[in-house]
Amino acid sequence: MPYYHKIGQIPHKRHTQFKKSDGSLYREEVMGLEGFHGIQSILYHHHLPPRVMKTEFLGEVKPEYTQFGAIRHRAFTTKNIPAGGDAVSARRNLMGNTDVILGVSRPTESMDYFYRNAQAYEVWFVHEGTGVLRSQFGRLPFEPGDYMVIPFGTTWQLILDGDEARFFVIESTSQIEAPKRYLNKFGQFLEHAPYCERDIRVPTELETFTETGEFEVRVKVRDSMSRHILDYHPLDVVGWDGCLYPWIFNIRDFEPITGRIHQPPPVHQTFAGHNFVVCSFVPRLFDYHPEGIPAPYNHSNVNSDEMIYYCDGNFMSRKGIDKYDITLHPFGLPHGPQPGATEGSIGKEATEELAVMVDTFKPLHLTVDALEMEKAEYQASWSEGHPTGTPNGHQ
């Protein structure tokens, strides 16, 4: 999906001399995935990229999972997670497996250091707040609803405009990309895709610093964090070109696919990773068959865990699921509308829900932080007569 892009000054041919005004060389860096077989970009630096003054080991950062307990449907509230710190330090991992880690972050400060995840792609979904993602590829302003997709090895920093922001965070051991069924053999979006290249925002303004001093870069790799102190500003790139760079897609630019009868969850798919998918639930019209039932049918997650982060609107949800909540429906169990929800949906014409769903094909494990946020009565909401089993629900 990432298409060719370039910013700043680059030489006519790659791997050739590219000189500064004083006759010295800019330093070329090839940054790519899968050795030299995946997507890549070539960057031109003022300074030698490997140059580091000193390093420090900061410790292990691998999530610690706890016992899942009896298999059941679960819900978690993240509304009141502690606010404070910068986006990376405020992040709290809630669930994950060997393919993906899911969490939330509620920062109150801009980052005063740079960060590089050398072992994973990261997607920062902006629920609240505005600011700028700064990286060696340039500036990307962000706003609510943005999926900020940050590739492996990108050196970046989040600067907040206000006093607080809120993010849902997806960390993937694989590349995040558009579903292949949305693309032609050349990588261009097809006409039936729910979004296209026009909806993707890429860096257009490059920041180039030549100053020296002491600059901190925290590097995550091998499930640990290291501190590197550079004697030059890490955003020293004068130009780059290629297909590997951060980009943004806003959930409100996803065009929903609807039909005469209820459409299955894959029509909401937005991104693909290895062994998981990301879907966007956005405001849309309901089914228009005269006998249609807008509420989803009961379905069994035979070999897929389904989690949903609820952002805004009515969610087509039952009472008891609120903004900032997360639901988790583990595979092996059927789920669907609560008592009365199917009947209550008949005749409804549209929904205003906004939510992000991640379906994984390996079981999700829970952290202690997740258990502390659990809504204990969620499983009981399918029982007849339960106070949260009201007729305006879905998940």
N, C-alpha and C positions, 0 to 999 in steps of 0.2 A: 504493500500500500504506500509506503513513503516514496515520494517521487523525487526526481532530481531537483536540487535547489543549490543556489550559491549566493554568497554575500561577501562583500569586501574585495580585497586585492588577492588575485591568484595568478600564477604564471601561465603562459600559454600551454605548456606541456607539463604533465605531472612528472615528478622525480627529476626535475631539472633545476639549475641554479635560479634562485629568486633572491635578489639582492636589495638591501636597504639603501637609503640615500648615501650612507657612508661607505658603501661597498661590501659590508659584511652580509652574511647570509641570514635570511629568515630560516627557521627550523621546521621542516616538514614532518607531519605526524599522520600516518595512516591509521584510522580508527575503524575497526570493522568487526563483524560477527562471524562465528564459525570459521576461525582461521582467516583465510582469504577467499572464502566461498560465499559468504553472506553479504548483506548490504553493508556499505561502508561510506565514510567521508574522509576527505583529506584536509587537514588543517595546517595553517602556517603561523608559527609562533615567533615572538620576539626572542624568547629564551628557550634553552634546551628543556623539553618536557620532563626528562627523568631527573632533573636536578632537584635534590631535596637536602635541606640543611640538617634536619634531625627527624627521628621518628620515635613514636612512643606507643606501646600497646595499651589499649584502653579496656580490653576485656571481651568476653564472649557476649554475643547478642542473639543467639539462637533462641527462639521462643520455647518456653517451658510449658508443655502440655500436661493436663491433669486427667484423671479418670473421667470418662464420659458418663459413666453410670448407666442406669437402665435406658435402653433406646426409646426415645420419645421426641415429639415435636417441642421445640424450645423457642423462647423469645427473650430478648435482652433490651434493656433501656440504656441508651448512651447519652441522654439529654444532660445529665448532671455529672458527666466525667469531669475531673478537675481541669480547670483552665490554667495555663501558665507555660512559660518557656517558649522555645521556638518550635517550628513545625516538626522537626526530626526528634528533638528531645521530648516533645509532648506526646508523641505517638504511643498508643497502647495496642498491642497485638491481642486480638480476641480469639481467632481461630485460624487453622491452617493445616497444610499437609506438605508433602515434599515438592509439590508443584506451585503452590500459591499460599501466601499469608495475607490475612485480612485484618484490618484494624481501623482505628479512628484517631484523630488528632485535633486538639483544641488549643492552638497556640495563642499567645498574647504578645509575642515579640517577633521581630524580624531576626533572621539568622545573622550572627556576627562572624561566622566562619563559613567555609564551603564544604560541601558534602559530595561524596562519590560512592555510589553503590556499584561495585565491580562484580557482583554476583547475581544481579537481578534487574529486570525492568521494574519500574514503579509507575503506577497510575494514581495520581492524586485527584480525586473527585472533589471539586469545590462545592461544599454545601452552603457555606456562608463566608463572606469576606471578599476583599479584592486585594490586588497587589501585583507583583512582578516576579516571574521566574527568570533568574539571571543564570546564564551558563556561557561556556566558551563558544556556543553557537549563536549567542545574541539574547535579546530581551523578548519575553513573551508575557504581556499583561494578562492576568486572569481575573475571572468574575464568577459569580454563582452559576452552577450548572456545567462548568468546564470539567472535562476529563483532561488532565495534563499528563501526557504520556512521555516518560523520560527513559531513554535507552540505557542499557548497561554502560558503565564507564563514564557517563556524563558528569562533569564537575558543575555543581549548581548551588544556588542559594535562593531562598524564598524571602522576599521583602513584602511585609504587610503594609497596606495603606492605613488601616485603622487599628483599634485596640485589641481586636480578637477576630479569629477566623475558625472555621470548622471544616474538616476534611474526612472523607472516607477513603482509605488507602488500600490499594491492591499491590502486592509485591509478587512478581512472577519470575520463576527460574527460566522462563522462555520468552521469546519475543511476543509482544502484543501487536496484533495486526487485524485487518478487516477479514471477515469470513470469506473464504475463497469463492463461495457461490455468488458473492456480490461483484466479483471482478472478472474481466475477460482474460484471455491468455497473455495479454501484454501488461496486466496489472492495473488497467483502467476500470473505474467503477462502471457497472452496467446500468441500464435505464431502470431496472426494477429494484436497484439498491435503495435502502431508506436514507442514505446520505451519499455525498459525492465529494470530489476534490474541492469544490467551492466552499464546503463547510469546514474544511480543515485549516487551522491557522498555524503558520510556521514563523520562525524568527525572521524579522525583516530589518531589525536595527542591531548592528554589531557594536558591542562595547569593547574598546581596546585600551588596555592600561600598560604603561611601560615602567611604572614606578617600582622601586625595590624597597625592601623592608622585611617584615616577618608576617607571613600569611598562613593561616591554619586551614588545612584540608583534612576532613575526617573521612577515612576510606573504610567502607564495609566490604569485607571479602572473607571467605572461609569461615563464615558465621562468627566473625569477630570484628572489632572496630580498632583501627589504628589512627593515630594523629600524625600527620605530616606537616612540618613547618617548611614552607618555601621562602626563598629570599627574593621572590618576585611575585607580582600579582598573577593569580591563576587565569584571569581573563585577559590574556596577552595576545590573542589571535587577531591577525590583521585580515584574514580572509579564509574561506573554506568552501568546498563544494562536495556534493555527494547525496546519498539517500538516507544517511543515518543522522538523526537530530531529534530534539524534543519537538512535540507538536501538540495542538489542542483541538479537541472537538467538544462542542457544547451539546448537552443532552437535549436542549430545546430545538436543535436543528435536526433531530432524528424524526423522520417522517413515518408515522405509524402505518402499519399494514393492517387493514381491516377487511371483513368479509361478511357474507350473508349469515354465516354461523360462526360460533366462537373459534378464534384462531389459536393455534397452539403456541407455547412460549418461544419456539425458535424464530417466530416472526419479529420478536423484540431483540434478537441478538445484535449486538453492536460491535464487539471485539471477540477475537479468539486467542487463546493461549494453549499451551500443551496441557491436555487433560482438564481444561475448564473453558467456560465461555462467560462473557459479560453481556447482560441484557439491560435495556432501558425501557421502563414503563413511563409513558408520557401521556398527556391529555389526548383523548381520541374519541371518535364516535363508536358506539356499540354496534353489534351485529344488526342487520336489517332484514333478516328472514322474518316473516310474519309470526312464526312460532318460535323465534329465537330465544335463547336464554343467555343474557349477558354474563351472568356469573360463571366462572370456570367450572368445568366438570371435575369431579373427583379424579385424581390421578395418582398412580404409584410411582415413586422415584425408585425404580428397580435397581439401578446402579449409578445413581447420581444424587449427591447432596445438593440441596437448594437453599441458598441464603438470600435474604432481601434486606436492603438498607432503605428505610422509608424517609423520603425527603419532604414531601409537601402534598397537599390535596387530601382527598378522601380515601385514597388507596384502594378503593373498592373493598375496604376492610371492615371487619367487625369492630365493635367496641372493644377497647383494651389495647389496640395497637395504635401507637401515636407517632408523631413526628420524632425523628432520631432513633426510633426503635429498629431492631434487627430481628428477623425470624430465621430459624434454621429448621428445615424439614429433612431429616436424614434418610438415606435410601433404605428401602425395606419396608417403608410404611406408606399407606395411602394418605393423601390429604386433599383438602378442597374446602368448599363453603361450609360455614358453621350452620347450625339448625336455623331454618327460616331464610337463609341468605339467598338460596336459589329462587324461591318464590318472590322474595322482596326485590330481586333485580329485574323481574319481568316488567317490560314497559319503559325501563330507563333508557335514555338515548345517548348518554355520553358520560365520561369520567374525567376528572381533573387530576388524577393521581400522578405523582412524580416519584419514581423509585429506581434503585439500581439493584439488579439481581446478579449473583454469581452462582453458576452451577458447576460443581466439580465432579470429576469421575473417579476420585478417590475419596474416602471418608475424611471429613473435617474433624480435627481434634480441637478441644477447647482449652483456653488458658484459665488460670485462676481469676484473672481480671474479668473474663466473660462470666464466670460463675457468680461473681459478686454483683453483676448487673442483671441476673436472670429474673424474669417474671415467672414465678413458680407455678401459676395457675393456667399457663397457656394451654397445656395438653387437655385440660378439663373443659376448654371452651367448645369442644365438639359434643359435649354431653347435653342431652335434652334438659332444659330447665336451668342450665348454668347461667349465671347473671351476665356473662360476657358472650353468650351464644345468641346474639341478636340478629335480626334479619337484614343487615346492611353490610354483610361481610364477604371476604374472599379468603385471604391467606391467614 
